[in-house]
Amino acid sequence: MSLILDNVKRINAQEIGLNAPTDLAVWLFFQIAGDHVLLPLLVATFLFSKSIFRHPTVINVCCTWIIAGVVSSLLFYTGHHVGPEPPQNLCIAQSALLAPVPPMASVATLSLVCYTWSTFRPSKAQVALKAQASHLTTICLVAAPYVVYLCFAVVGLQYAVRHADRVNRSRRYFYCSLHWDLFNNIMGLFTAAVCLIAAALEAHIMFMLSRNWTALRRAGLSAGVDLQLTLRVGIFTAYILCGTAVMLASVANARSIVPDMWAASISFKVGMTFFLVFGTQPDVLRLWANILSGRQFRNASRRKSWSTASSERCPTPLPSFDYDLLERTNSEVGEKARLAALHAYYKARVHLTGADVEVIKRPEDAFTVGKDLKRVWWV
């Protein structure tokens, strides 16, 4: 079996040569740039913005790769990424926490694809069932990656504690790893299987979309799905599938540094890819542009002042208007009297709102050159 490893050790710093510090710096850059900066920024945008909503499965994929970046950088945080072997307890902790990251991330991606796939099941029975079970389904989709992560982590931790001599940094050089071939192979096969299932579901989604979209549009009907989300999830899933092959190569080739560098770059590029795919949506870019230009804070301040001013004016009653004037005949009241009453009413309303608005007497006055008129829309 090609995935079964020989009892070999990763090349160490001496075998890498003078490029070892550079390779380590590049590897850490990949981890920090994608998983420590870009993805947290995207998660904060999704969670704290009042104008942007994303399904929890989208946010969950970000969180899994943030966890991957944090765990991968444990030695860097503690200052043991260079020099002699790290403390045994630290090395055991990192190996147990880092090994199950690929299965966790693959299940999170599958959950996102499953959510997207569920939006293509529009039958009445399923819609009724979805209304009752959507909350429970969302909880299961969000929790599944972490259940898988904990299961693999517990097994790896127990083995690492019993066989501490098989946990070291020298085998992988960039991080501490557990030298247990059976465990690593099972996780690699599990990750590959989950990614293949996600790719198959995404292919089915694209097939249904291509088959039904044209007919629905010609009939003037709405497809009832988020096409933009579907396409973006498809792009991300295709990238994850390519990354799976690289991760399996990292498991299969234990003597080369190249798979580790590629796996690290894939880890960074997953964060970068997710950021580019889901962070370039129009509403997200619009929000960031408003924040960078200061318009978001000015608008919030303006809304607050408007709300305060409105609350202060609430006790003041609005002017009344005798609508009977519009129903009386010309013999009872003249046209000029009706217009004068309407004009006074509108002018009083505008004065109470505190806005600088001019009430025009004729419709054509709104198009007079040189006048910057504002209109009242709430009358």
N, C-alpha and C positions, 0 to 999 in steps of 0.2 A: 504494500500500500504506500502510495507516494507521500502521504501525509505523515507517516510514522518517522520520527526523527532518530537519527543515530545518537549515541551518547557522546555528543561533542559539545564544546564550549564556544560561545560567541568569541569573536576576536576581541582582544582587549586593547587598551590604549597604545601599548607598545607595538602591537601588530598593525594598528591603524597608521601609526607613524606621527609625523608632525602635524597632520591635518586633524588629529583627534579633537583639540580644543575648538577648531572652526566647525567641525561637524556637530559637536555638542551645542555650540552657540546657535547654529542654524536650526537644529532640532528644537531647542527651547523657544526660539523665535516662532516657529510654526505653532507650537502649543499656545504661547501667550497671546500672539496677535489674533488668532481666530477665536479661541475659547475663553480668553480672559478679557477681551476688549469688544470685539464686534458682536458676538452673540449676546453678552449681557446687555449691550446697548439695545439690541433688537427686542429682547425680552422685556426690558423696562418700558420700551415704547408700547408694546402690546398690552402690558399690565396696567400702566398708569395713564394712558391716553383715554380720554372720554369719547373721542371721535373714531377710534379704531378698535375693532373687535376681531379677534382671531379665535378659532376653535382651540380648546385646550390641547388637542393632539399636536397642533402646530407648535405651540409653546413648549410642549413636552420634548420634542426632538431637540430644540435648542438646549433645554436643561440637561439632557443626557450627554451632549457633547461638551457642555460646560463642566460637568462632573469629570468627563474624560480628561480635559485639560488640567483641572485642578489636581487630580490623582497623579497624572503623568509628571507634574512639577513638584511633587512632594520633596524630592531630594534637593531641588533647587531652593525651595523655601527654607529648608533646614541647613543649607550650605554644605551638603554632602554629595553634590553632583560631580565633584572632582575630588581628587586625593584618594586616600585609602578607602577600603570598604566601609559603607555606612554601618551604624549600629544594627545589630541583628533584628531587634524588635521593629525598627523603622523599615528595614528591608522586607520583613515578613508582612508588615501592614501594607506597604505599597504593592507588593506582588499579589496579595489577596484582593486588594481593591482594584487593581488595574487589569488583571486577567479577564474579569467578566464584562469589561466595558463593551467589546464588540457585540456579544449577544444582547446586551441591554439596548445599545443603539439600533441594532437591526430590528428588534421587537418594537421600539418606538417608531421607527420608519414604517413597519408593517401596520401599526395602529393608525398612523396618519393615512396610509393608503386605504385601509378598511373603512375609515370614516368617509373618505372621498368616494369609495365604491358604494357605500350605503346611500349616498345621495342619488344614485342611479336606480333605486328600487322604488318607483313612485306608485305602486298599486295601493288601492284604498285600504285594504286590510293591513298592509305594511305601514301605511301612514298612521293608521289608528294605533297600531302596536308601537310604532316609533314614539308617538306622543306619550305613551305610558312608560316606556322603558328607556327613553333617551338618556335620562339622568344616570341610571344604573350602567348603561352601556358606556357612557363617557367615563365614568369612574373606572370601569374595567379596562378600557383602552389606555387610560393614563397610568393605572397602577401596574399593568402587566410588565412593562420593562423593568420596573424596580423589583418585582417579585422574582423575575429571572435573574436579575443582578444579585440579589441576596442569596438565592439558592446556590449559584456558582461560587459566590464569595465565601459562603460558609464552608463549602466543601474544600475549596482551595486553602482557606485559613487553617482548617483542621489538619490537612496534610502538611502544610508548611510548618506548623508548630511541632508536629511529630518528626519531621525530617528537615530540621533547620539547616542542615548542611547542604541541602539542595536549593537553597535560596541565596542568591548573591546578585551583585551588580555586574560582575565581570562577564557573565554570559551574554548579556544584552548591551552592556556598557552605558546606555543612555538611562536605564532605569533598572530596578530590581525585578527579577523574574523567578518564577517557580519552574524548576526543571523536572516536570512530570509530563511525559509525552502523552500518555493516555488522556489526561485531563485537557491538555492543550488541543489535542486532535478532536476530542468531542466538542469542545467549544467552537473550533473552526468549522466543523461540519454543521453544527447547529446554526451558526451565523450564516453560512452559505445557504442552508435550506430555507431559513426565514427570508433572506433577501430574494431568493428565487420565487418564493410564494408572493412576496410583495411585487416583484416584477411581473408575475403572471396576472395578478389582479389589475395592475396598471395597464397591461396589454389588453385585458378584457374591457377596461374602462374606455380605452382609446378606440377599441373596435365598436363598442356600443355608441360612442360619441360620433364616430365617422359614419355609422350606418343610419343614425336617427336624426342627427343635427340638421342635415339638409332638408329632410322631409318636414321637420318641425318648423323650420324657418319659412319654408314655402307656404305652409299652412297658416302662417301668422301666429303660431303658438310659441309660448315660452318653454324652453327646455327644463326649467325648474332646477338647474344646477349652476354652480359657480364655475363657469368655464375657465376663468383665469386661474382659480385655485387648482383645478384639475390639471391644466397644462403645466403649472409650476411644480406640482407634486410629481408629475411624470418626469420632468427634467431631473429633479432631485433623486428620484428613485433610480433612474438610469445611471446617474453618477455613483450612487451607493453600490449598485451592482458591479460597476467597474472597480470600485474600491475593494469589494469583497475578494476579487481575484488577487489583488495585491496583498491583502491580509493573509490569504491562504498561501501565497508565495513566501511571505515572511515566516509562516509556520514551517513550510517545507524546506526552506534553505537556511540552515542554521549557521553556515560558515561565512556568509557574505554580509557586509554592512548595508548593501544596497536595499534589500527589503525593508530594513528598519527605517532608512531614510525615506523610502517611498511610503511606508505605513505612516510615518510622522507627517509627511507632506499631505497624504490623504486625509489624515486627521485634521490638519489645518485647513486643507481645501474643502473639507466637508463643512467646517464652520464658515469659511469664506463663501462657499457655494450656496449654503443655506441663506447666508446674509444677502448675497447678491440676488438669489431667486425670490426670496420673500421680503427683502428689505427694499426692493426697487418698485414695489407696487405704488400706484399713484398717490393713495391716501397717506402712505408712510412718508414718501418723499415730500409731499405737500406739508405735512406736519413738521418735518425736520427743517424745511425751508423757512417756515414761519417762525420756528424757534431760533434759528440762526440769525434771521433778520430782525428779531425782536417783536414781530407782529403778534405772536402768540401772547406775549405778556401785555402788550398794549391793548389787545382785544379783551383779555381777561380783566384788565384794569377798567376798560371802558364799560364792560358789562357790569362790573361791580358798582361803578359810579352811577350807571343808569338804574340799576336795581335799587341803590340807596336813594337816588332822587325820586324814583317812582314810589317807593315806600313812604317817603316824606310827603308826597303829594296825594297819597291815597285818601286821607280824610277830606280833602277838598272835593266837593261834588262837581261832576261834570255839568256843563250848561245843558239845559233842556231845549227842545225844539218842538214847536206846536205842529205836528204832522197834519193837523186839520187844514192848515194853510194850503197844502198841496191838493186837497180835495174840494175846496170851495170853488165856486164859479167865479168868473171874472167880474160879475156884477157885485159880488160880495167883497172881494178884495182884489186889488190890482196886481198885475204881474210884477211891477216894481217892488211892491210890498213883500211879495214872496221871495224875490231874489235878495232883498235887503235882509230879511230874516235868516235866510240860508247863509248869507255872507257873514252875518254877525255870529251865527252859531259856529261856523267853521273857524272863524278868527279866534273865538274864545277857546275852542278845543286846542288849536295850535299854541295859543298863549300859555295854556295850562301845562302842556308837555315841555315847554321851555326850549323848543326847537326854533331855529331861524327859518321859518317857512313863510312864503308869500302865497296868499290865496288869490288865484287868478280869477278874473271875472268872465273871461271868454276862453274857450278851448284853444283858439289860435294864439293866445298870449303865451302858451307853454313853449312855442317854437320861435319866440322873438329872439333875434340875433343879439348877442351881447348880454343876455340875462342868464344868470346861473340859478335857476329855480329849483326848488325842492318840493316834492309832493307828499301829501298825507295819504297813506294807503289804508289806514285803519278806520276811516269814516264808514 
